Structure formats: C-alpha cells, structure tokens
Amino acid sequence: MRSMLAQALGILKFVLIGLVVTGYNPFPLLNLQTPSSFTWAINNKMYACLMLFFISNAIEGQLISTGAFEVSFNDVPIWSKLETGRIPSPGEMVEIIENHLRYTPGR
C-alpha cells in the first residue's frame, strides 16, 4: 500500500512540475477558482519546482523506508537491525568482523 502511494506521489510530482513549467492552468477547465498557491508557483517557477521536487522526494523516501540495516561479511549475515532493534557501534562492528575473520575456515 505504501509503495503504491509513493508511486502515485511520484507521478503527481512530475505532473505538477510539468504544469508549473509550462504555465498551464487546469483549474478553469474544471470550473474551479485557481488557488493562490498555484498562481504563486507559476510566478516563481524555479523555486516552486525545486520545492515540489525535494518535498515530494522526502515524503516518498519516508513511505518506502523499511528501517532495515543489515551487514554481511563473505555472504554471511553478521548484523541485522531488524533482529536486534539497533545499529551497532563502530567498535562492535570491528569486533564482530575480527571474530568472523578469526573463525573463518582456511585462515
């Protein structure tokens, strides 16, 4: 559901940017009064497009973010944030890698 919402937001983002860049006003066709925010966007194209792009990307990123952080060493998973609920400290990570190097067969 969240990925579909993120995809729809991505499409809407490019449609809105296209409307702003071309200066096309679809509201009179829909018998609606043009919102002042759309008029502002038409008058400030560069700022409006950048704002639309970055804000929608931030929202899309939040929608598709899983929070997963996993580390594998020699195709062996050595850390999973999903299992432990936290991210390891740098010292912990070095220790885990050293332990795997020590106990790797053939070393």
ABEGO torsion letter per residue (X at the ends): XAAAAAAAAAAAAAAAAAAAAAGBBAAAAAGBBBBAAAAAAAABAAAAAAAAAAAAAAAAAAAABAGBBBBBBGGBBABBAAAAGBBBBAAAAAAAAAAAAAABBGX
